[in-house]
């Protein structure tokens, strides 16, 4: 009620452009009003007006000096905000005050750091997308120029290579569209009850077809569990994990998919027998366009980033954990068994 009342009060100091001047005027009016009341009570005409003027002037000077430290961070924030509008996110506000101005300065510095990180990620994304698009486009252009110039003929092997490059472009565009939808938060989850053994069996059957030529074997073990979630999106997650596991496994290797219940969650692990991921890179593999030293080509570097987003949308977690027997890559996905989001 009081806040609503103050909202309708006049704001006579709004035209004043300096906060120090505002503080001086506000305190001057408040102090002057109190002084007038006091002088009236002791007979105003017996007081020397000169001393009143001297006291008022000294008060204003003292207020200006004391308010200087409070207003410097605000001026620095103004300058930094103007620089940020020009694309420079390196400016920071320095203050040691513990009041609201100090909290505002800390929040401003955190905002500047977040904007700098977002700008850096945007630049890296543009650079990485340009690089990823250039590689298949260059290969396609070279093959088509050779065919047009008569250097090569449109034989099945040549067209098969061109098709592979086209499929790589298609995967990259699809992953970028998925990632942009996830970033924008426009991917609603169509939740349903998923039979875990049936679901994993379906994903593995598809992975066997896609892994033709890698000479790997898939093994699945899962108890009878029902998981609430978006079947299509979760299928995308585990299809990507199995594709990575097949591509990085040695010939004749085994890719294992294990599911088990832990309290109110289901933990699904995908384990291969490859070289594994170094501990220093296990967090970075879920960043965009990060493949690590295991990469051998074929991927877009966006699959695990999309997988992390989908798992987080299901209120779950995904991580690279220490493999059993210190060998291979062990990726663990934890999803809640309750649909209470």
N, C-alpha and C positions, 0 to 999 in steps of 0.2 A: 504494500500500500504506500509506504513512504517513498519507494523507488519510483512508483508511478507519479506521485506528487512532484518529486524533483524533476521528472522528465518534462513537465509542463512549465517549469520555471524559466524565466528569461536568461539568456547567456550573453551578457553585455561585453565580455572580454574576447569573444570569438574573433573580432577584427584585428586584435593585437597579434603580431606575427612572431613575437619572441616569448618563449615560455618564462624566461627570467622576468620579463616585464609583466607578464601575467601574475607571477608569484608576488612581485613587488606591489602591483596594484591591489591584488586581493588582500595581502597582509596589510597594506597601507589603509585600505578602506576599513578593514576589520579593526585594526589598531586605532585609527582615527575616530571611528564610531565609539569605541570604548573610551578613548581619551576625552572626547566631547562630553560623554555621559559623566565621566569622573570630574571634569572641570566644572560642569554644571552643578554637580553636587557640592563643590567647595567654593562656589562663587567664581565664575569664569573671569571676571574683570580684575581679580587680584593676581592673576598669573601673567608673567612676562611672556608675550608672544614671541619674542626673539629666541628665547630658550626652547620654546616649542618647535620653532622652525629648525633650529640647530639639531635637536633630538631627532626630528623627522628625517633630515638629510643624512645624519649618521646612520640611522636605521636602514635607510634605502641602500647606502653604500655597503653596509655590513651584509644586507640580504643579497646584494649582487655578488659579493665575494663568496659567501657561503653557498649560493645556488650554482656557482660556476661548475663545481665537480659533478653536480646532478644533471646538468644540461649538456656537458661535453659528450657523453655516450649517445645522446639523442642526435646531436649534430653529426657525429661519426656515422650513425645509422642512416641518416639522410644521404650523406655522401656515398656510403657503401651501396645503398639501394639504387642510387643513380648509376653507379658503376655496374651493378648487376643487370640493370635494364639494358646496358650496352654489351652484356655478355661476359663481363669480368666478375667471377665468383670468388676471387682470392682475397677480397677485403674482409677484415674481421674487426669487431668492436672490442676495444680494451676497456675494462672497468673492474674495479675492486669493490664496488658498492654491493651491499647485501639486501637492498630494498627492491621495490617493484621495478625500478629502472635497471638494476643489475640483472634481475630475472628476465626482463625484456631483452637485454643485451645477449644473455646466454641463449635464449630462444632464437634470437636473430642469427647468432653465429651457427647454431645447429641447422637452421633453415638454409643458410648459405652453404654449409657443408653438404647438405642433402641435395641442393640444387646443383652444386658442382659435380657430385657423384652422378646425378641423373644426366647432366650434360655430357660427362665423360662417357657414360654408357651409351648415350645416343650417338655420339661420334664413333665409338667403337662398333656399334651395331651397323651404322652406315658403311663403315670401312669393311667390316666382315662380310656384309651382304654383297657389297660390290665385288669383293674378292671371290666369294663363292659363286656368284653369277658369271663372273668373267671366265672362270675355268671351263665349264661345259660349253658356254657360248663360243669361246675361242676354238675348242675342239670341233664343235659342229660346223663352224664357219670354215675351218681348214678342210674338213672332209667334203663339204659341199663345193668349195672352190676347186678341189682336186677333181671332183666328178664333173663339174661344169667345164673345166679346162681340159678334160680328157686324160688327165694324169692317172685317175683311178676310175673304176667302173662301179656301178651300183650293185655290187655283189652282195649276197646274203651276209657275209661276215662284216662288210663295211656298214651295211644298213643296221646290223645288230649293234655295232658300236655306236652308231648315231642314235639308235633307240635307247641305249643305256644312258647316254648323255641327256637325252630328252627326259627320261624318267628321273634322272638326278635333278634336273631343273624343276620337274613337277613336284618332287618330294620337298625341295627347298621352298617353293612357293606355298605349298600346303602347310608346311611347318610354320612359315612366317605368318600366314593367315590365322592359324590356330593360336600362335603366340600373341598376336595382336588382339584377338578376341578375348583371350585370357587376361591380358593386361587391362583391357577396357572393362572387364567384368561383365561381358555380355554373353557368357556361356552358361546358361542355366543347366543345372543337373537334373536329369530325368531319373529320379531314384526309383529303384525297384528292388525286390528281394532276389539276390543272386545266390544260386547254389554253387558253393566254392569248388568242389571237385569237378562238377560239370563245366564250370566256367574255365578253370585251368586246363582241363582236357581239351576244350575247344581252342584255347589260345595255343596250346602246344601242337595240336594237329595242324593249325595254320603255320606255325613256326617251322614244322618239319618240311612243309612244301616250300616255304621261302628259303630254307637253308639248304636246298638241294645243291650239291656241289661243294659244301663245306665239310662233309663227311663227319658229322657229329651225331650223337645219340641224345635223346631227351628222356629224362625220367621225372615222373610226377608222383608226389605223395601228398594227400590232403585228407583230413578227417571230414566227417559230415558237418558242415557249417553253412549257415545262411548269412550272407553279408548284404546289408543295404547299401546301394550306391548306383551310380550311372554305369550301366553295363558297357556301353559303347566307349566311354572315356577310359574306364579301367582296362578295357581290352586294348586300347591304344597304349596305355602305360606298359602292360606286361608284354605286348607284342614287340615294343621297342626294346625292352630289357632282354628278351629272348633273342632278338635279332643281333644285338650287341654281343651277347654271350656266344652266339654261334660264330660270328665273324672273328672273335678274338680267341676262340678255342683252337687247340692244335688238332690236326687231322686224327680222327679216331677218338676225339675227346668226348666227354659226357657233360651235358648241361642238366643240372638238377633244379627242379622247382619243388620247394617244400612249403607246406602251410601247416601252421599249428595255432591253437588257441592259447592266448596268454591273458588271463583275467577277462577284461571286457573288450579285448582287441584280438584281431587275427593278424599274425605275422607271416608274411609270404616272402620267402628267400629265393633268389635266383643266383645260382652258383655255377661258375664255369671252371675250367682247368687251364686257363691261359696264364699269362705272366702276372696278372693282377694289376692293381693300381697303387702306385706309391702313396704312402700315408700323407705326404705333403699335398697331393693332388686330389684327395678324396672329397674334399668340400668343393673344389673348383669344377669338378666334372659336371655339376648341375648348373653351371653358368652357361650363358649363351655362347655358342661357337667354341666351346672348350672340348677338345678331344683327348688331350694328353698324349703321352708317348705311345699308348696302345693303338692309336688310330692307324688304320691301314687303308682308308678310303671307303667311299660308298655312303657314309653318313653325312648329315648336314650340320652336325654340331648343335642341333636344337632339340633333339629327341629327349634327352634327359632333363633339359630345362622345362619342356612341356610336361614331362612326367612329374616333376616336382610340383608344378602348378596344379595339376589334376589331383594329386595326392593331398595337397594342402586344401583344395576345395572340399575334399572329403573329410577334413579335419584329421588327417593322418600325417605320417612322416615317412620319408625315404632317405636312406643313407647307405654309404659304403662302409661296411664293418670289417673287422679283422677276419680273414677267411679261416676256415677249419684246416688245420694242418699247415698253416702259413703258405698256402698255395692257391692260386686262382683269384678270381674276383667274386666277392660276396656282397650282393646288394639286397638290402632288407627293407620291405615295405610294411608298415604297421597301419592298419585301418580299424576304426572302431566298429564294433558289432551292433551298436545301437544307432537308430536313425534319429535320435534326438539331437539335432544340430542347434 
